[in-house]
C-alpha cells in the first residue's frame, strides 16, 4: 500500500488515493479538511527532490498556473514548498482524458472534434495572452468532464515566453507524438508550437490515429521535421474539406506558415461551423518551400543535418513525459553492426554541419561572427544602441499582445551563430489595430456577432425590451456605431426581446416584511408564493430566502417563492474533536469533565497510558454561540486539576463554526501525582529482641498491668486457649525476687496479654 495514503499535508489536505503518475510527480485525490471539498494534490517524486533543475521546473508549474483563471484550465488552489515535500493543490477533475476518450471512440465525429478543439484553443489563448506557452499539449493532458467541458492541465514544463534570458541551449521537451518541428530541433518555442500540437490532436480525433509513428522517439521526431503527414481525408473521407485545411494549416512545419495565434484558428473554425462546405484554399507547404503537398526533402546534406539535430537530443531527457512505452527489441548481429555504422556516419555529418554553420567554435575564431541575441520586447532604438553592428530589416504588424514600437518577433532565432553582415528581419508591433464599429441596428444578432468577431472584436449580448425592433435583432451597440476602438475590445450588443411578455428585474426581498415584499412584487407584476421556515439571523415575519436571485431578468407574472421567518430558532448540530498528546508517557488516570456555558453535562475517566494519542469527540447542538470547556483532574489527587480545552461554537451558521480559544496539552505533565515520602525504621534494641517500630500502636489500655498490686484474676476470665502458642524460649526467666503467685489467683494464661488484643504486636 502507498505509504502516503492517509497522510495530511500542512494539517489540511488528507491524501485518499493515488490517481495518476507522471514523469516527475504523483497525483493524489485528497480531501481539503478546511474547505470540506475534494481536491487533487500533485507531489514531486522523492528521486527528483534533490535536483535543482526539477525543483525549478516544479515551482514553475505553480508560478504559471497561478496566473491563469479560465473555465477550460484546471484551477490551482494552493502550493507547498519545504525541504521534506513539495506539492501543488489543484481542482479535482472527475472525468477522463481526451486520450482515453479517443481510445474508446476510435474516430470522433467532426462536430465533437471541433467542439473540443475550440475549448482547448480558448484555454491556450488565455495562457498565451499572459505570456505562458504550455509546450506539452497532448491528449493525455486534456481532461473531459461528463458534460463535454474540456480542462487543459499540467503546465509542468511551461515557461514564460517573454523571458529574455533563455537561449537555444535549453533542451526541447514534450511528448514526441505531438512535438513541433522547432521543439524537435531544440530551438526556441512560442505560441505557434502549441498551435502545432493542437493540430496534431485534431488530426488524431478526426482520423483515429496519430500523424507520425515509429520505432524510436528520434524516428518520430525526424518525421515531424521532414515528412508531410498523410492527408486526413485519405484516412477518413467523411471529414469536410475545410476542416482538413484548418488541420494541415495548424501542422505546417514552418511556424510562420501556421496560425499565428489561437484566436486566428478559432476564427477559421467559427467560419467553418457557419458553413461546413467552406473551402479556404490553404496549401500544405513542404519542407523545401514549395506548395506541392507530396514534395519531400531532396537535398542529402539538409537531410543529414536534420538527422544530426534529432540525434543530438537525448531520448530520455527530451521525451521524459512520453506515455507510449517503446519495447526494446532483440536484434541479430548484422542489424547491430549496421546501426553502429549508421550512427558513425550521422555523427560525422553532424560534426561537419556544426563546423560549417559556425555552431562549434574553431581554434582560430572569427571576429565577423556573433551569436544572435533575443530582441523580443526591445525597441528598434534599443537594438541599434546595444548591437550597432546588426543590419535590420523591419516589418510591422498589429498586435493586442505587444505594445506599439516593441519587437514582437524575429525571423532569425536567438542563439544561432550568424555573420555580422547578415540582415536580421524583425517584426515591430503597431499596437492594437483600430477598428470602426459598423451600424448593426436591425441586423440579426448572430450575423452581427460574426461581423464583429471577424473584425477582431469581442461580443457580449444584452437582452432588452423594444416595441420597435423584432425579437432577436440588434437594437444598438455600446460603443455606438462609427466609434473607433482597439482590436480585441468587447462590444455590448443589445438584442430585442420583441413585443411579447415584458421582462422585469427581480428585486431583493431578503430582510423585508411580507407586506413590503408584496408591494415590490406588485410594482414588478410578479407573483409571490409564501412558505415559512426558521432562522437564527432574521426576526419573525422577515423574509429569509427567495427562489429567484435579485437582479435576475424574468417575465412578468413569474412566480417567486419567498420563505418567511416563523420566529423559531434553527437548532444545528456539530461534533467537537481534539487529539490527546501521544508523547506524555504513563501519567496516570484523569477524570474528564465537560461543561456547556459553565454547566457540567458529561464526565468520563481515561487512563493516559492507554489512551495517549487518541482522538476524543463529543456531539453538541444549539442555536446560538455557546462556549464549551473540558476540565481534567488527576484521579489520585483531586487537587491536581486544570482547564484542558476551551472552544466556542457558533450555531447561528448553517454549518456551525468552531473557534478553539485554548488547548493546553502540557497540563497532563503538570498534573502528575507524586506519592508522599515514608520514614526509615530504627535498628532493634538488642540482638534477641525484635526491633521496636515507631509506628507500633500503644499497648491497649484493657491489658492487665503486670504489677505486684495487680488485682486478682477474675474467676470469670476465660480459660486459657489450647491453641495459644507456647512461651518463647527466648523470654527471660522469672526473677527469683518476684513474689509468689497467690494461691487464690487462677492460673495465669500461657498466652501473653498483649497477644490477646486485636492490635498486632510490633515486629
HELIX and SHEET records of a PDB file:
HELIX    1   1 UNK A   46  UNK A   48  5                                   3    
HELIX    2   2 UNK A   52  UNK A   66  1                                  15    
HELIX    3   3 UNK A   98  UNK A  105  1                                   8    
HELIX    4   4 UNK A  110  UNK A  129  1                                  20    
HELIX    5   5 UNK A  139  UNK A  141  5                                   3    
HELIX    6   6 UNK A  181  UNK A  184  1                                   4    
HELIX    7   7 UNK A  191  UNK A  207  1                                  17    
HELIX    8   8 UNK A  217  UNK A  226  1                                  10    
HELIX    9   9 UNK A  232  UNK A  235  1                                   4    
HELIX   10  10 UNK A  241  UNK A  250  1                                  10    
HELIX   11  11 UNK A  255  UNK A  257  5                                   3    
HELIX   12  12 UNK A  262  UNK A  274  1                                  13    
HELIX   13  13 UNK A  300  UNK A  311  1                                  12    
HELIX   14  14 UNK A  315  UNK A  318  1                                   4    
HELIX   15  15 UNK A  333  UNK A  357  1                                  25    
HELIX   16  16 UNK A  380  UNK A  386  1                                   7    
HELIX   17  17 UNK A  445  UNK A  454  1                                  10    
HELIX   18  18 UNK A  514  UNK A  524  1                                  11    
HELIX   19  19 UNK A  608  UNK A  611  1                                   4    
HELIX   20  20 UNK A  667  UNK A  670  1                                   4    
HELIX   21  21 UNK A  753  UNK A  756  5                                   4    
SHEET    1   A 6 UNK A   8  UNK A   9  0                                        
SHEET    2   A 6 UNK A  13  UNK A  21 -1                                        
SHEET    3   A 6 UNK A  25  UNK A  32 -1                                        
SHEET    4   A 6 UNK A  37  UNK A  44 -1                                        
SHEET    5   A 6 UNK A  86  UNK A  91 -1                                        
SHEET    6   A 6 UNK A  76  UNK A  81 -1                                        
SHEET    1   B 3 UNK A  95  UNK A  97  0                                        
SHEET    2   B 3 UNK A 142  UNK A 145 -1                                        
SHEET    3   B 3 UNK A 150  UNK A 152 -1                                        
SHEET    1   C 2 UNK A 132  UNK A 133  0                                        
SHEET    2   C 2 UNK A 159  UNK A 160 -1                                        
SHEET    1   D 2 UNK A 369  UNK A 371  0                                        
SHEET    2   D 2 UNK A 417  UNK A 419 -1                                        
SHEET    1   E 3 UNK A 391  UNK A 397  0                                        
SHEET    2   E 3 UNK A 423  UNK A 429  1                                        
SHEET    3   E 3 UNK A 407  UNK A 410 -1                                        
SHEET    1   F 2 UNK A 434  UNK A 436  0                                        
SHEET    2   F 2 UNK A 484  UNK A 486 -1                                        
SHEET    1   G 3 UNK A 458  UNK A 464  0                                        
SHEET    2   G 3 UNK A 490  UNK A 496  1                                        
SHEET    3   G 3 UNK A 474  UNK A 478 -1                                        
SHEET    1   H 2 UNK A 503  UNK A 505  0                                        
SHEET    2   H 2 UNK A 553  UNK A 555 -1                                        
SHEET    1   I 3 UNK A 527  UNK A 533  0                                        
SHEET    2   I 3 UNK A 559  UNK A 565  1                                        
SHEET    3   I 3 UNK A 543  UNK A 546 -1                                        
SHEET    1   J 2 UNK A 572  UNK A 579  0                                        
SHEET    2   J 2 UNK A 615  UNK A 622 -1                                        
SHEET    1   K 5 UNK A 599  UNK A 607  0                                        
SHEET    2   K 5 UNK A 589  UNK A 596 -1                                        
SHEET    3   K 5 UNK A 625  UNK A 634 -1                                        
SHEET    4   K 5 UNK A 641  UNK A 650 -1                                        
SHEET    5   K 5 UNK A 657  UNK A 663 -1                                        
END                                                                             
